[in-house]
Amino acid sequence: MRIKRKIISYVAVIVSAAVIATATILTLLAKSKATIALQDQLQSRLVGIRDAKREQLGGYFEMMRQQIITLGASKMTIDATHAFQRGFSQYETQFKQASIPTINSGLEQFYHYQFSENYQQLNSDKLPDISQFLATLSSAARAIQYTYIANSPHPLGSKSEMLDPLDGSVYAAVHKQYHGSYKQLLEAFGYYDIFIVDAQSGNVVYSVFKEIDFATSLASGALRNSGLGEAYKAAMALPKAQTAFIDFAPYMPSYEAPAAFLATPIFENDNRIGVLIFQAPVDKINAIMNYDKLWQQRGLGQTGETYLVGEDKLMRSQSRLFVQNKEAFLALMRQQNVSDNVIAQIDAKNTTLGLAAINTEAVVRALQGDSGVIQAHNYFATPVISAYAPMDVFGLNWAIVSELSTAEGFSAKLKLLEAMTIAAVILSVIPKVSPKLVFIYQ
């Protein structure tokens, strides 16, 4: 019996060791293959999200390009350009509702109080150079700005609500005829503003939104070197049915908020009569990049996001964290030693677009023209999996990045490995129980 027990014990030990070794090897192999499979799955998901968003945004930009070309070549815009030019040139002599001293006084009050106060709030108490700006306005520009901006009954941000000032001018009649159509287009497609500019003088003879760029000269005025001025100059050098895009940069009439412009020349037959300009739809771009705030439903979980970065390495869309928790975003920026001025601007303007700098490895590689997936750190030094690629935007080189925190991305892997470990332990315990069962049976 003793010999039999010893043999059974030896067999049990051998079997147990073999089972443990087999379970260990199989578990390690399974863990390795599972890790690779999950990593591949996660990478494929992020690449798919990145490419889908790049295609969607590219399609939207192409729609903008086709739309401005079509609108610029339309009979409505050609007729409107002639009509606004005529009304603009006659406005000073036809306008009878206020004297020149009243116009000047009213306009200066608007600039020094309403505009400057709002500008200060959004720019850390910095004051705009109002005197220099006013000095470049023609008498006609002053009269039109007085009517449609300074003396308008509508508040800042709603000046476009005025349809007819009832001053009996040719300009008022033209404005009443065309304003509704352009305003409807702006609201339907989310553009910030739409401008018609006279080709020869550079005068902004029409604007939907009516900020202080309205009625200025982009050829000789204070905004000639602004983004709007660059768009006008670029379009003046283009043939028919071509467009120019000016990238996002601080824009003084919009209180230094980043603004971008898409422009096309307006021709009547072969005669260049004007320039049509769209101020880019920031809200629409952000809605596309932020999935209308449906990140989880689109497969990005709790931490995933897709964002754009320009060649200057500043964001061209909103950060998800900023949208969801502004205070947490700003606190993390302070921890990263971002300048107080930048943080104040992001806070006041309520945007990261054109303000938050992103200099991660994924962004650098994408701006160099590479596409791929890496495990690195995001702009707050959090470990992430990033799918990156370059993106051509009207000839400009931007980066698009889709990323997810590694903690969330590999959470499924950790759960699977835990389950495998438990299974391996159970398998290892079974041989130790078996000898006892055999002995009892004997």
DACORZI-V38824 format. One record per run of one state. SS is the DSSP state (H for helix, E for strand, L for the rest). FROM is the first residue (numbers start at 1). LEN is the number of residues. Records with the same first field share a line. If there is no record, write none. Layout:
SS = FROM-LEN  FROM-LEN
This chain:
L = 1-1  74-1  95-5  123-7  136-3  151-8  162-8  190-3  199-4  208-9  218-9  237-7  255-2  269-2  280-2  290-1  294-2  299-6  310-4  316-4  325-1  336-4  350-7  358-3  368-4  378-5  394-2  410-1  442-1
H = 2-72  75-20  100-23  130-6  139-12  159-3  170-20  227-10  252-3  282-8  291-3  296-3  320-5  326-10  340-10  361-7  406-4  411-31
E = 193-6  203-5  217-1  244-8  257-12  271-9  305-5  314-2  357-1  372-6  383-11  396-10
